[in-house]
Amino acid sequence: NVNPFGDGLFRITVTNRGPNTANDVVITDSLPGALGFRSVTTTTGFATNIGNLVAVNLGSLSNRAQATISLDTASIMPGRLLNRATDENPTMAAVQAGARR
């Protein structure tokens, strides 16, 4: 459950499980309407947002490389919320993204 107008920090860890370099890795996150975007940072690459749509371009990740995305949000209503991040390059099956709040 999320408190109304509370802060929410999501950390998304992206790992290339190899064996090859993953190129053009882009992670997107379309925040649910009950979450407002505040900021996003990434340990590699760059991030942009348009409203509640966040896109993080990680570029290339070598075998076993990791990147961490931190997404700061604010809730605008109480209740359970589902937030998913997606790898936009379906050919990069070895790239694994996990998120925790």
Secondary structure, 3 states (H helix, E strand, C coil): CECCCCEEEEEEEEEECCCCCEEEEEEEEECCCCEEEEEEEECCCEEEEECCEEEEEEEEECCCCEEEEEEEEEECCCECCCCCEEECCCCCCCEEEEEEC
